[in-house]
Amino acid sequence: PEDWDDKEYIPDPEDKKPE
């Protein structure tokens, strides 16, 4: 979305790791 910055928003694969 235009609300977030492409460069600021970096989805980390570690953040979406299973519990």
N, C-alpha and C positions, 0 to 999 in steps of 0.2 A: 504493500500500500504506500501511498504518498506520505502517510503520516510517519512512517519510520524510514530511516536512512539505510540504503542498501549496504553501505560500508559499516554502519554501526550495528546493523542486525546481522550477526554471524551465528547461525544455529550450529551448536557444537554437537557432534554425534554422541559425546559422552553425556550430554545433558538429557538425551532421549534414551539412555540405556535402561534396560529393564531393571526393576528393583531386585 
